[in-house]
Amino acid sequence: MLRILFLLVSCSQVGNESLNREQFENQWWELSIIPVCFNVHETGELLIHDEMIYSEGPWKFKEPNSYEIQDDTFDVERDGDCWKIYMHSQRLNDIACKCTLKS
């Protein structure tokens, strides 16, 4: 079902400006399209909060603003208090803001 939602979203990518990683990593962010929160955590794991917290696996940063996780890549760009997210494999454009689902 998530894949269907991803495919319904616009296909344009975020820009290539350099990412201030300290503002993005180790924070819980919530996607606007689906009710899930994520954290690019300092342990090197991408954490997901969806009723419980679990790991999607290790991440690797790639200049200027990309994260590689498993066989996928997503780009990140600041957008006010939120972040534009573009996931390559899903052609997903979304906005991630401070997580409201995790207490």
Secondary structure, 3 states (H helix, E strand, C coil): CHHHHHHCCCCCCCCCCCCCHHHHCCCCEEECCCCCEEEECCCCEEEEECCCEEEEEEEEEECCCEEEECCEEEEEEEECCEEEEEECCCCEEEEEEECCCCC
